[in-house]
């Protein structure tokens, strides 16, 4: 062995140790030691503590120019790769959280100047001569794992065990006939395509074979008020005749030419916008009066989502107010509610048309105070605007308006999502939310609150009487209100008849299939015991909950420490620490004074976008979120220290953040379970899209939904075009040719999938996310089929902001 001379050791131009690199390693190691030690004390994995010791030791050795530091780091990489596979298998996203950042940090060891930076006594020894090759091999192997991850993510995700269904009887026929929902093929006349909300079109011009040829045919900008700053185009556009009807933020209405997108008229209701960031219009009604009327034979009816909640009717041909409707074309929806603070009561979904009546529901602001406005549902004559009936669950036998000096019952569960209707049965189906003002504490709830919250309620279209109700969550303490439109469809029954079915998608990921005539389950539903530990002693937690075991569940796998995720080992470690600090016993872990993880969270599972049904193939298309919440109740004293008070009039609220729940003993702190880099703490995918056979109730395919291009740490777009499954909000639409169209994703894209296989066939870039419901129709001018998507984005998803409606069609031949 050659020994360096003393002169070489003392040379004034001896190489400097890699101290800049070492200065990165040592602090990282110290963070991992501190956090890993705390995680271990909570009963978590020892990996982070051991890795922190290795990384810190590597930094110290390299600071002194010693090659053992590189060997130690390389050994840590080998151990990390082995641990990652042992803990999570070969799931690409699980591996990238564990391997990617350490491998990238180790790239410095491959740099040609690294060897030269070591102290001369070590850099010149023959013992060091073989150092580079094994280190290069080790780090290259780690990088290969990352490349393999990318290839893995291009493959469909296997169906996970959560999709196993219990045997259940085949659908049975209802005794009463029901409507055949087949709208005129060329039009899209109702929200969801038909009154039952199937989101289905019998059009076949655009096919899986030619969908890749779709091009932008026209774009229309509806204009967002300057006060808004947010597009919030959640509407499902309607098409009747040669006109497309649109609705923008603050219920600005527009009619455009179905072929060219040229504006025919635009109506601005001049809503009271003070203090509101935006007011999304989710749906509108097209109504043709069956008898001759003095004006507005054809009309567009909307219920405003602004603080001055009104029902408005305009002429479908001119956009002028129908002056014979209500008071000069308008009906105040605040009547009978009492002293309503501005912004607490808004119609966030469009009205529903049935038996020549317009049925209206509304959203009541979340989490402010017990005593908020009533969740009453009302019907008005579609021609005159006159009051027809009310369903106020606190006054079950009185369907009239309150007497002078009285109000509808305060703080009842509200119905804020889109409703559906069956014209033949004379029923309107309302998805019910939770009790206004107190989502996470329910000791003060009354029997009728507990009976109807988080349910679907079937109301008589002529009287407002309850025909039946079905509850998905008993005594809901998790904000699992039903926001999805109930979907009505018919399928063959076992006896050769027809089953008149209703799909009830829920935020907790279950989908219930009910007989829409009687409300009885068609597929198997059982009551299972659920956790009760950790609940407040004054709370009455339901010991059991209904589970739709005859249908697939879309809540995803239960969480565990090893399924915590992050873009780096440090934020993954922090997520693990928070998970171990919280209570989590699976679905329905009760809220309490210590943190609890709710999986799915209030935006998980299936929200207002609901599901689509292909009645020819008997398939259901589901897009579902998998994002947990991290919630904690606060004593009134703690709430006072935080100065939590009901929001002031005119200021819009949100479902997340600290909420006062005033006039109850407890406030609540609600937040999505995110890492310090603002990405979900649970392992991807964060959203999936799938198809379910409605006869066998089996999942045909399931894929992560949405690429990571517009998602990233701290809200910064990563520009990575890999499909990881990113949070979504919106709906799909299916066609008879076998296509499923959907925007919805955090990714600013509009996509078409093969309905039978789930293969992605086409994708177009949007100016903002398509948090809406697509529409398809035939233009009489050219005979072409168009597909239309509102692309307004959503601030909560970070999917941009736009006021654009974009229509696609095949090129003219």
Long-range contacts (C-beta under 8 A, 24 or more apart in sequence): 1-125, 1-126, 1-127, 2-124, 2-125, 2-126, 4-120, 4-121, 4-124, 4-125, 8-120, 8-121, 8-124, 9-120, 9-121, 11-120, 14-119, 14-120, 15-65, 15-116, 15-117, 15-118, 15-119, 15-120, 15-123, 16-117, 17-62, 17-63, 17-64, 17-65, 17-117, 17-118, 17-119, 18-62, 18-63, 18-65, 18-108, 18-114, 18-117, 18-118, 19-62, 19-63, 21-62, 21-108, 22-58, 22-59, 22-60, 22-62, 22-63, 22-69, 23-59, 23-63, 24-59, 24-105, 25-55, 25-56, 25-58, 25-59, 25-62, 25-73, 25-105, 26-55, 26-56, 26-59, 26-60, 26-63, 28-52, 28-55, 28-56, 28-59, 28-105, 28-570, 29-53, 29-54, 29-55, 29-56, 29-57, 29-58, 29-59, 30-56, 31-570, 32-56, 32-569, 32-570, 32-573, 35-570, 35-573, 35-574, 35-577, 36-573, 38-577, 39-573, 39-576, 39-577, 39-580, 42-577, 42-580, 42-581, 43-580, 44-561, 44-576, 44-577, 44-580, 45-87, 45-561, 45-562, 45-576, 47-80, 47-83, 48-569, 48-573, 48-576, 50-79, 51-76, 51-79, 51-80, 51-569, 54-79, 64-119, 65-117, 65-118, 65-119, 65-122, 66-118, 66-119, 66-122, 67-118, 67-122, 67-123, 67-128, 67-131, 70-109, 70-114, 70-131, 70-135, 71-131, 71-135, 73-106, 73-109, 74-106, 74-109, 74-134, 74-135, 74-138, 74-139, 76-102, 77-102, 77-103, 77-106, 77-138, 77-139, 77-142, 78-138, 80-142, 81-141, 81-142, 81-145, 87-562, 88-562, 88-683, 90-152, 91-152, 91-683, 92-148, 92-149, 92-150, 92-152, 92-153, 93-149, 93-153, 93-565, 93-683, 93-684, 93-685, 93-724, 94-563, 94-565, 94-683, 95-145, 95-146, 95-149, 96-146, 96-149, 97-565, 97-566, 97-567, 97-568, 97-569, 97-572, 97-683, 98-569, 98-572, 99-142, 99-145, 99-146, 100-146, 100-149, 100-567, 100-568, 101-567, 101-568, 101-569, 102-142, 102-569, 103-139, 103-142, 103-143, 103-145, 103-146, 106-139, 106-142, 107-139, 109-135, 109-139, 110-135, 110-136, 110-139, 150-722, 153-704, 153-722, 153-723, 153-724, 154-722, 154-723, 156-701, 156-702, 156-703, 156-758, 157-685, 157-688, 157-702, 157-703, 157-704, 158-702, 159-699, 159-701, 159-702, 160-556, 160-557, 160-702, 161-557, 162-552, 162-553, 162-554, 162-555, 162-556, 162-557, 163-552, 163-553, 163-698, 163-699, 163-702, 165-523, 165-549, 165-550, 165-551, 165-552, 165-697, 165-698, 166-524, 166-526, 166-549, 166-550, 167-524, 167-550, 168-523, 168-524, 168-549, 168-550, 168-697, 169-494, 169-522, 169-524, 170-493, 170-494, 170-695, 171-491, 171-492, 171-493, 171-494, 171-499, 171-501, 171-513, 171-522, 171-523, 171-695, 172-493, 172-494, 172-495, 172-497, 172-499, 172-515, 172-522, 173-493, 173-495, 173-497, 173-498, 173-499, 173-500, 174-498, 174-499, 174-500, 174-515, 174-516, 174-517, 174-518, 175-517, 176-425, 176-500, 176-517, 177-424, 177-500, 178-422, 178-424, 178-425, 178-488, 178-490, 178-498, 178-500, 178-516, 178-517, 179-422, 179-423, 179-424, 179-425, 179-488, 180-490, 181-488, 181-489, 185-778, 186-777, 186-778, 186-780, 187-239, 187-240, 187-241, 187-777, 188-236, 188-237, 188-238, 188-239, 188-775, 188-776, 188-777, 189-238, 189-239, 189-240, 189-286, 190-238, 190-285, 190-286, 190-353, 191-236, 191-238, 191-282, 191-283, 191-284, 191-285, 191-350, 191-352, 191-418, 191-485, 191-773, 192-236, 192-418, 192-420, 192-485, 192-487, 192-610, 192-731, 192-773, 193-733, 193-775, 195-352, 195-353, 195-354, 195-420, 195-421, 195-422, 195-423, 195-488, 196-420, 196-421, 196-422, 196-487, 196-488, 196-489, 197-418, 197-420, 197-485, 197-486, 197-487, 197-488, 197-610, 198-487, 198-488, 198-489, 198-612, 198-613, 198-615, 199-487, 199-610, 199-611, 199-612, 199-613, 199-731, 199-732, 199-733, 199-734, 199-773, 200-612, 200-613, 200-614, 200-615, 200-733, 200-734, 200-735, 200-736, 201-733, 201-734, 201-735, 201-736, 201-776, 201-777, 202-735, 202-736, 203-735, 203-736, 203-737, 203-776, 203-777, 203-778, 203-785, 204-735, 204-736, 204-737, 205-737, 205-778, 205-784, 205-785, 205-810, 206-735, 206-737, 206-739, 206-776, 206-785, 206-787, 206-810, 207-737, 207-738, 207-739, 208-737, 208-738, 208-739, 208-754, 208-761, 210-810, 211-739, 211-752, 211-761, 211-762, 212-761, 212-762, 213-810, 213-811, 214-752, 214-762, 214-764, 214-787, 214-808, 214-809, 214-810, 215-808, 215-809, 215-810, 215-811, 216-764, 216-806, 216-807, 216-808, 217-259, 217-261, 217-784, 217-786, 217-807, 217-808, 217-809, 218-259, 218-260, 218-261, 218-262, 218-806, 218-807, 219-261, 219-804, 219-805, 219-806, 219-807, 220-246, 220-254, 220-256, 220-261, 220-263, 220-804, 220-805, 220-807, 221-803, 221-804, 221-805, 222-246, 222-248, 222-252, 222-254, 222-266, 222-803, 222-805, 223-248, 223-252, 223-266, 223-803, 224-248, 224-249, 224-278, 224-801, 224-803, 225-249, 225-250, 225-252, 225-273, 227-273, 227-276, 228-273, 228-276, 228-277, 228-278, 228-279, 229-277, 229-278, 229-801, 230-277, 230-278, 230-792, 230-793, 230-795, 230-801, 231-278, 231-768, 231-791, 231-792, 231-793, 231-801, 231-802, 231-803, 231-804, 232-278, 232-279, 232-280, 232-771, 232-792, 232-793, 232-794, 233-280, 233-771, 233-772, 233-790, 233-791, 233-792, 233-802, 233-803, 233-804, 233-805, 234-280, 234-281, 234-282, 234-608, 234-730, 234-771, 234-772, 234-773, 234-790, 234-792, 235-280, 235-281, 235-282, 235-283, 235-284, 235-350, 235-772, 235-773, 235-790, 236-282, 236-283, 236-731, 236-772, 236-773, 236-774, 236-775, 237-775, 237-788, 237-790, 237-805, 238-284, 238-286, 238-300, 238-775, 239-775, 239-777, 239-788, 240-286, 240-298, 240-316, 241-780, 242-779, 242-780, 242-781, 243-316, 244-775, 244-777, 244-788, 244-807, 245-284, 245-286, 245-300, 245-316, 246-790, 246-805, 247-281, 247-283, 247-284, 247-302, 247-350, 248-281, 248-792, 248-803, 249-278, 249-279, 249-280, 249-281, 249-792, 249-803, 250-278, 250-279, 250-281, 250-304, 250-305, 250-306, 251-279, 251-281, 251-302, 251-303, 251-304, 251-305, 251-306, 251-312, 252-281, 253-284, 253-300, 253-302, 253-314, 253-319, 255-300, 255-316, 255-317, 255-319, 256-805, 257-781, 258-777, 258-779, 258-780, 258-781, 258-786, 259-779, 259-780, 259-781, 259-782, 259-784, 260-781, 261-805, 261-807, 264-319, 265-318, 265-319, 266-319, 267-314, 267-319, 267-320, 269-302, 269-304, 269-306, 269-310, 269-312, 271-304, 271-306, 271-307, 271-308, 271-310, 272-306, 272-307, 272-308, 272-342, 273-306, 273-307, 274-307, 274-342, 274-650, 275-307, 275-342, 275-343, 275-648, 275-649, 275-650, 275-651, 275-652, 276-306, 276-307, 276-343, 276-650, 276-651, 276-652, 277-652, 277-795, 278-652, 279-304, 279-305, 279-306, 279-307, 279-346, 280-305, 280-348, 280-792, 281-305, 281-350, 282-348, 282-349, 282-350, 282-418, 282-608, 283-349, 283-350, 283-351, 283-418, 284-350, 285-350, 285-351, 285-352, 285-353, 285-358, 285-382, 286-316, 287-313, 287-353, 287-358, 287-382, 289-356, 289-382, 289-383, 290-356, 293-324, 293-383, 294-324, 295-322, 295-323, 295-324, 296-322, 296-324, 296-325, 299-325, 299-382, 301-351, 301-353, 301-358, 301-382, 302-350, 302-351, 303-333, 303-347, 303-350, 303-351, 303-360, 303-362, 304-346, 304-347, 305-346, 305-347, 305-348, 306-346, 307-342, 307-343, 307-346, 307-650, 308-334, 309-333, 309-334, 309-345, 309-346, 309-347, 309-362, 311-347, 311-351, 311-358, 311-360, 311-380, 311-385, 313-385, 324-383, 324-384, 325-383, 325-384, 325-385, 326-380, 326-384, 326-385, 326-386, 327-385, 330-385, 331-380, 331-385, 333-360, 333-362, 333-378, 335-401, 336-376, 336-390, 336-401, 336-402, 336-407, 336-408, 337-373, 337-374, 337-376, 337-407, 337-408, 338-373, 338-407, 338-408, 338-410, 340-373, 341-646, 341-649, 342-649, 342-650, 343-647, 343-649, 343-650, 343-651, 343-652, 343-653, 344-368, 344-372, 344-373, 345-373, 348-416, 349-416, 349-417, 349-418, 349-419, 349-608, 350-418, 352-418, 352-419, 352-420, 352-421, 352-428, 353-382, 353-421, 354-421, 354-422, 354-423, 354-426, 354-427, 354-428, 354-461, 355-423, 355-426, 355-461, 355-462, 356-381, 356-382, 356-383, 357-381, 357-382, 357-388, 357-461, 357-462, 358-382, 359-419, 359-421, 359-428, 359-459, 359-461, 361-414, 361-415, 361-416, 361-417, 361-419, 361-430, 362-414, 362-415, 362-416, 363-414, 363-416, 363-433, 364-414, 364-416, 364-433, 364-436, 364-437, 365-436, 365-437, 365-647, 365-653, 366-437, 366-439, 366-479, 366-653, 366-654, 366-655, 366-659, 367-437, 367-438, 367-439, 367-440, 367-653, 367-655, 367-659, 367-660, 367-661, 367-668, 367-670, 368-437, 368-646, 368-647, 368-653, 368-659, 368-660, 368-661, 368-662, 369-437, 369-646, 369-660, 369-661, 369-662, 369-663, 370-411, 370-437, 370-438, 370-444, 370-661, 370-662, 370-663, 370-664, 371-410, 371-411, 371-437, 371-663, 372-410, 372-411, 372-436, 372-437, 373-408, 373-410, 373-436, 374-407, 374-408, 374-409, 374-410, 374-411, 374-412, 374-414, 374-436, 375-412, 375-413, 375-414, 375-415, 375-432, 375-433, 375-436, 376-408, 376-409, 376-412, 377-415, 377-430, 377-459, 377-464, 379-461, 379-464, 388-464, 389-462, 389-463, 389-464, 390-464, 391-457, 391-459, 391-464, 391-465, 391-466, 393-448, 393-449, 393-451, 393-452, 394-446, 394-448, 396-448, 396-466, 399-463, 399-464, 399-465, 410-436, 411-435, 411-436, 411-437, 411-438, 411-449, 412-436, 412-448, 412-449, 412-452, 413-449, 413-452, 413-453, 413-454, 413-455, 413-481, 415-457, 416-481, 416-483, 417-482, 417-483, 417-484, 417-485, 417-608, 418-484, 418-485, 418-608, 418-610, 419-485, 419-486, 420-485, 420-486, 420-487, 420-488, 421-461, 422-488, 422-516, 425-500, 425-516, 425-517, 426-460, 426-461, 426-462, 427-458, 427-459, 427-460, 427-461, 427-467, 427-516, 428-458, 428-459, 428-461, 429-456, 429-457, 429-458, 429-459, 429-486, 429-488, 429-502, 429-516, 430-456, 430-457, 430-458, 430-459, 431-456, 431-481, 431-482, 431-483, 431-484, 431-485, 431-486, 431-504, 432-456, 432-457, 432-481, 432-482, 433-481, 433-482, 433-483, 434-476, 434-479, 434-480, 434-481, 437-661, 437-662, 437-663, 438-661, 438-664, 439-476, 439-477, 439-478, 439-479, 439-481, 439-602, 439-659, 439-661, 439-668, 440-477, 440-478, 440-479, 440-591, 440-631, 440-633, 440-659, 440-661, 440-666, 440-668, 440-670, 441-477, 441-536, 441-539, 441-591, 441-633, 441-661, 441-664, 441-665, 441-666, 441-668, 442-475, 442-476, 442-477, 442-539, 442-540, 443-536, 443-538, 443-539, 443-540, 443-664, 444-664, 445-475, 450-474, 450-475, 453-481, 454-480, 454-481, 454-482, 454-506, 455-482, 456-482, 456-486, 456-502, 456-504, 456-514, 456-519, 458-516, 458-519, 467-519, 468-518, 468-519, 469-519, 470-504, 470-512, 470-514, 470-519, 470-521, 471-546, 472-504, 472-506, 472-508, 472-510, 472-512, 472-546, 473-506, 473-508, 473-545, 473-546, 474-542, 474-544, 474-545, 474-546, 475-540, 475-541, 475-542, 477-539, 477-541, 477-590, 477-591, 478-508, 478-588, 478-591, 478-598, 478-602, 479-507, 479-602, 479-655, 479-670, 480-506, 480-507, 480-508, 480-602, 480-605, 481-507, 482-506, 482-507, 483-507, 483-607, 483-608, 484-606, 484-607, 484-608, 484-609, 484-610, 484-611, 485-608, 485-610, 486-516, 486-610, 487-610, 487-611, 487-612, 487-613, 488-516, 489-613, 489-615, 489-694, 490-615, 491-615, 491-618, 491-694, 491-695, 492-695, 501-694, 503-611, 503-613, 503-620, 505-605, 505-606, 505-610, 505-611, 505-622, 506-605, 506-606, 507-600, 507-602, 507-603, 507-604, 507-605, 507-606, 507-607, 508-555, 508-587, 508-600, 508-604, 508-605, 509-553, 509-554, 509-555, 509-556, 509-600, 509-604, 509-605, 509-606, 509-624, 510-546, 510-547, 510-548, 510-551, 510-553, 510-554, 510-555, 510-605, 511-548, 511-551, 511-552, 511-553, 511-554, 511-606, 511-611, 511-620, 511-622, 511-692, 512-546, 512-548, 512-551, 513-548, 513-550, 513-551, 513-694, 513-697, 521-548, 521-550, 522-550, 523-548, 523-550, 523-551, 523-697, 524-548, 524-549, 524-550, 525-549, 525-550, 530-587, 530-588, 531-585, 531-586, 531-588, 531-589, 531-590, 532-590, 533-583, 533-585, 533-590, 534-583, 534-589, 534-590, 534-592, 534-594, 534-596, 535-590, 535-591, 535-592, 536-591, 536-592, 536-593, 536-633, 536-666, 538-665, 539-590, 541-590, 545-587, 545-588, 550-697, 551-692, 551-697, 552-690, 552-692, 552-697, 552-698, 552-699, 554-605, 554-606, 554-622, 554-624, 554-688, 554-690, 555-587, 555-599, 555-600, 555-604, 555-605, 555-624, 555-626, 556-599, 556-600, 556-626, 556-688, 558-586, 558-587, 558-599, 559-584, 559-597, 559-599, 559-628, 559-682, 563-682, 563-683, 564-681, 564-682, 564-683, 565-675, 565-679, 565-680, 565-681, 565-682, 565-683, 565-684, 566-675, 566-677, 566-679, 566-681, 567-675, 567-677, 567-679, 567-713, 568-677, 571-675, 571-676, 571-677, 571-679, 572-675, 574-675, 574-676, 575-673, 575-675, 575-681, 578-630, 578-673, 578-681, 579-681, 582-630, 591-631, 591-632, 591-633, 591-668, 592-632, 592-633, 593-632, 593-633, 593-634, 593-635, 594-632, 595-630, 595-631, 595-632, 596-630, 596-631, 596-632, 597-628, 597-629, 597-630, 597-673, 598-628, 598-629, 598-630, 598-631, 599-628, 599-629, 599-673, 599-682, 600-625, 600-626, 600-627, 600-628, 600-629, 601-627, 601-628, 601-629, 601-672, 601-673, 602-629, 602-655, 602-656, 602-670, 603-627, 603-655, 603-672, 603-727, 603-729, 603-796, 604-628, 604-629, 607-729, 608-729, 609-728, 609-729, 609-730, 609-731, 609-732, 609-744, 609-773, 610-731, 611-732, 612-731, 612-732, 612-733, 612-734, 612-740, 613-694, 613-734, 614-734, 614-736, 614-755, 616-736, 617-738, 617-755, 617-756, 618-693, 618-694, 618-695, 619-691, 619-692, 619-693, 619-694, 619-700, 619-734, 619-755, 619-756, 620-691, 620-692, 620-694, 621-689, 621-690, 621-691, 621-732, 621-734, 621-740, 621-742, 621-755, 622-688, 622-689, 622-690, 622-691, 622-692, 623-687, 623-688, 623-689, 623-705, 623-728, 623-730, 623-731, 623-732, 623-742, 623-744, 624-687, 624-688, 624-689, 624-690, 625-686, 625-687, 625-727, 625-728, 625-729, 626-682, 626-685, 626-686, 626-687, 626-688, 626-725, 627-672, 627-673, 627-680, 627-682, 627-686, 627-727, 628-672, 628-673, 628-680, 628-681, 628-682, 629-670, 629-671, 629-672, 629-673, 630-671, 630-672, 630-673, 630-681, 631-668, 631-669, 631-670, 631-671, 632-668, 632-669, 633-666, 633-667, 633-668, 633-669, 634-658, 634-666, 634-667, 634-668, 634-669, 635-665, 635-666, 635-667, 636-665, 636-666, 636-667, 638-667, 639-666, 639-667, 642-667, 654-796, 656-796, 677-713, 677-714, 678-713, 678-714, 678-715, 679-711, 679-712, 679-713, 680-727, 684-724, 684-725, 685-724, 685-725, 686-724, 686-725, 686-726, 686-727, 687-725, 687-726, 687-727, 687-728, 687-745, 688-725, 689-732, 689-740, 689-742, 689-753, 689-758, 690-758, 691-740, 691-755, 691-756, 691-758, 700-756, 700-758, 701-757, 701-758, 702-758, 703-758, 705-744, 705-745, 706-745, 706-746, 706-747, 706-749, 707-745, 707-747, 707-749, 708-747, 709-747, 709-748, 709-749, 710-746, 710-747, 710-748, 710-769, 710-798, 710-799, 710-800, 711-746, 711-747, 711-798, 715-798, 727-797, 728-797, 729-769, 729-771, 729-794, 729-796, 729-797, 730-769, 730-770, 730-771, 730-772, 730-773, 731-772, 731-773, 731-774, 732-774, 733-773, 733-774, 733-775, 733-776, 735-776, 741-774, 741-776, 741-787, 741-789, 742-770, 742-774, 743-769, 743-770, 743-771, 743-772, 743-774, 743-789, 743-791, 744-769, 744-770, 744-771, 744-772, 745-769, 745-770, 745-799, 746-797, 746-798, 746-799, 747-799, 748-791, 748-793, 748-799, 748-800, 750-774, 750-789, 750-791, 750-806, 750-808, 764-808, 766-791, 766-802, 766-804, 766-806, 767-791, 767-800, 767-802, 767-804, 768-792, 768-793, 768-799, 768-800, 768-801, 768-802, 768-804, 769-793, 769-794, 769-797, 769-799, 769-800, 771-797, 771-799, 779-809, 782-812, 784-809, 784-810, 784-812, 785-809, 785-810
